Amino acid sequence: MADNSDFLKPSIPRFDGFYDHWAMLMENLLRSREYWSLIEDGVTVAPPNATAEQVQAANASKITDMKVKNYLFHSIDREILETILSKDTSKDIWDAMRLKYKGSTKVKRAQLQALRKEFEVLEMGESETVNEF
């Protein structure tokens, strides 16, 4: 039987502007690590007058949430993270990314416009030679 060390550790998917693809890869990664419940349900909070067991469960949930936030921080560029107002929990970050990037026609138009502008900047002028370009 194969040893677990033979398997490659999955790399953290980078957000490249294509939310649906990134979300699918991140969801798969988080489910494989058994962290997805934090994205769906959020962090467990101990109620007032909590028992020792409830406090321990809440603390474990916070630590696990920090691990998920670490994955998210590594997958999202700094410029994008700076636009997310609430970074308290992994659920907050995930929801902000979904609201901002999922299937938004505004985002798709902006990406298309940026690509057009990049193309115009790279376009060689009629009087330019290849060496000048």
Secondary structure, DSSP 8 states (H G I E B T S, - for coil): ---GGGS---------S-HHHHHHHHHHHHHHTT-HHHHHH------TT--HHHHHHHHHHHHHHHHHHHHHHHHS-HHHHTT-S--SSHHHHHHHHHHHHTT-HHHHHHHHHHHHHHHHHH---TT--TTT-
